[in-house]
Amino acid sequence: MLPKSPKIIFVFVFSILALLSACKENSTGPNGTQKVYVPTTIGSWWIYFNYAIDSAGNKLAETEYYDTSRIVGTQTISGKTAILMESRNSQGWADTMFFAYENGKLYTFTNLYNNDIVNFDEPQWVILADFNSSNWNIIPDTTFPPVDVPIADVGTAKLTLTFSVNGSKGTQKNITVKGKSIASQEILNTLTMKMKFEVPGIPLPFTTTTNIVMHLWFGENTGLVLSHTDPASIDIVLTKYWIGGHHQELIDYYIAP
């Protein structure tokens, strides 16, 4: 059984994937014109095909589903002009998300920290990307209060989890969507989980570190065209716990004028 805390953080990872599908980059083309990696006009929409990946990187066909994101409006939230995006998938999930773009920085308004590990009283703006930099910090090192987690054949251990999320620019490549080749920029988001376990019968605590890497490609004037989250493992005592990966690709879209 995967420890509860990493499962909660993994939910946070995929929430970032959904929110990042509404971003534009503040870089410039050869003539000094701004490159727009996702149009933000009301009425624009994107449809994606998704599936999970096992520990060997293979597609799990039974996990296939589709999701749709649509920009529906704007409103002012905590001093920022927030763009409102509605998302839903073929499994019945639906959500409303807000993002803002200021001076080359992408923010999301979120209360993802409100869970059974840690609670912030109010949602807040969190920066997801700084498109004027090659590297940026999304979430600084954050340590949660210790929690009890069951470990097979060992018993109940006390887990102290510290995690952070960092972003960077990757490679550029052309990706074909609906028969059209789209120039795309890779954005990497790396979530690092540092876990300290205090295990019954072991006099000293032991630590393990796991990195979860998300590769996101944004197409010029198109949006998020492809994302891929690598599978990762957590090694606890003599047991390896696998966190499966995720693949998402754009299959249809409309950019409102």
N, C-alpha and C positions, 0 to 999 in steps of 0.2 A: 504494500500500500504506500502510495506517495505521501510524504508528510504534508499536512494541511497547509502550512505557510507557503511553500513553493507553489502549490496549486493556486492560491489566491493571487500571488504575484504574476503567475502565468496568465490569469484572466486580465490583469492590467496590461500585459504585453499585447494581447489581441485587441484590447480596447484602443491602444495606440494605433494599431494597424488601421482600424476603422476611421479614427480621427484624422490620420495623415492622408486620407484619400481626398482631402479638401485643402491642399496647400499650393502656393505658388512661390517660385524662387526669384530672388532679387539679383540674379546675375544678368550680364548683358551680352548681346550678340556682337558680331564683328563691326556693326555700324553704330554701336552704342545703344541699341534698342534693348528694352528689357525683355528677358525670356520669361514667358508665363508658362509654368509647368502644370498649373491647374486653373482654368478659368473659374471665376467665382460669381458668375452671373446667375440670378435667380431663374430657376427652371432647368438648369443643367442637371444631367443625371448620368450615372454610371452603373453598369450591370457586370458582376463578377462571378466567375466559376471558382469554387473552393473545394479543397479536400485536405485531409490530414495525411501526415507522413509518418511512417514507423521509424524505429531506431536505426534501420539500415538505409533510410532515405527513400523507401518505396511508397508508392501511392496506396492508400487504403480506400478502395473503390466504394465501400459501404458508407463512407463519410462524406460523399459528394453533396454539395448544396450550392444554391445561388443566392446572391444578395444584391440589393439595389440601394444606392445612395442618391439623394436628390437635394439640391439647395432650394429652400422654400422661402427664405426671408432674412431680415436683419433686425437687430435690436441692440440697445445699449445695455451693457452689463458691467457693473463695477468699473466704469470709466472707459471701457473699450467698446468699439463697434463690433458686435458679435455677428457672425454669419451663421444662420441656423440651417442645419442639415438633418434630414430625416433618413434613417436607414432601416431596412427590414430584410429578412432572408426567407428562404423557402421552408425553413423549419419552424417558422412562426415567431421568431425573435424580432423585436422592433425597438427602436430607440431614437431619441432626439439628442443631437450634439451641437455644441457651439465651438467656433474657433475664431481667432482674430489674427490679422497680419499687420504688423507695424515695424517700419524701419528694418525690413529684412528678417524679422523674427516671427515665427509661427507660435501662437499660443492656443491652448485649449482650456475651456472652463470646465473643471471637473471636480467631482467628489469621490474619485476612485480610492482615496485613502480611507474612506469611511467603511470599515469592515470590522470583523471580530478580533482583529489584532491591534489596530490603531484607529483612532477616530479624530478627525478635525471637525470643529463645530460647523464650519461653513465651507461650501465649494469655493475654489479659488482658481485664478489663472495660472497655468503651468506652461512654461516654454518648452516646445517640442523640438524646435530647430532654429538655428541661426544661419541663414543662407549667405551671410557675408563672411563666414568663417569656414575653414576646412574641418575644424573639430569644435564641438560644443558640448556643454553639460546640460542634460535634460532634467535629471533628478540627482541631487547630490547624495553622498552616502547618508543613508537613513537607517537607523537601528531600531528595530521593534522590541517591545518588552518580551521577555522570555515566555515561551509557551510549552506545554507538554505535548509530545508527539509519540505515537506508538511506533516501535521498530520491531519487525518480525524477528522472533527467536532471541530478542534481547530484552524487551520490556519497554517501559515508558522512559523516554529521554527528555531532557529539557533543552529546547532549541532557542538560541539567540540568533536572529537573522538580521544581517545588514545588506542592503542592496542599493545599487545606483544604476542610472541609465545614462549613456553617453552616445552622441551622434557624430557622424563623420561623412564626408563625401567619398564616393567610391568611383567606379568606372563609368564610362559612357558607352552606350551601344544602341543600335537600332532594333526596335521590337515591332513586329507586325501585328496589327489589330484590324480586323475587317478588311484584310487585303492591303492595308496601307502601312508603309514603313515609317515608324515614328522615332525621331531622335530622342533618346531617354537618358536621364541622369540617375545613377544609383545613389541612394542614401542608405547608410548603414546605421542601425540603432542597436547598441549592445547593452543588454541588461546583465549586470554582474551580481550574483548572490553569494555572499560569504556567510557560511553557517557554522556556528559553534555548538557542538553537542556535548552535554554532560550526561554520560551513560552510566546506569547502575552497574557496579562491579568494575568500572574502569576509573582508577584514581585521578587521572588527568583528563580534562576535556580535549576533544579533537576538533579540528576545523576542516572544512572542505569548501572549495570555491567552484562555482559553475557559471559559465557565460552562455547566454542565449542571444544569438545574433539574428537580426532581421535585415533582409536585403529588400529595399524598396526602390523601384524604378519609376520615375516620373517623366512622362512624355511631354514634349513642348506642345502647348496649347491643347493638351488632352487630359492630363491628370495622372493619377496612379494607374499604371498599365500592368504592373507585375509586382508581386511581393512573395517572398519566400523566407520562412523562418526555419533555421536549421534545427534538427533534433539535438537534444543535449542529455547529459546524464548527471545524476547526483550519486556520489559514492559515499555510503554510510556503513561504517564497520566493514563487513565482508559482503555487503549487498549493494547492487547497482540499481538505482531507480531511474527509469527513462522518462523524459519529457518529449513527447512526440512533436514533430514539426508541423508546418502549415504552408500550403501553397494557394495563391490567389492570382487569377489572371483576368484581365479585362476582356470581355467578349462583345460588348456593345456600349455605346455612349451617345449622348447628344449634348452639344455645347450651345446654350441659348445665346442669341446675339445681344 
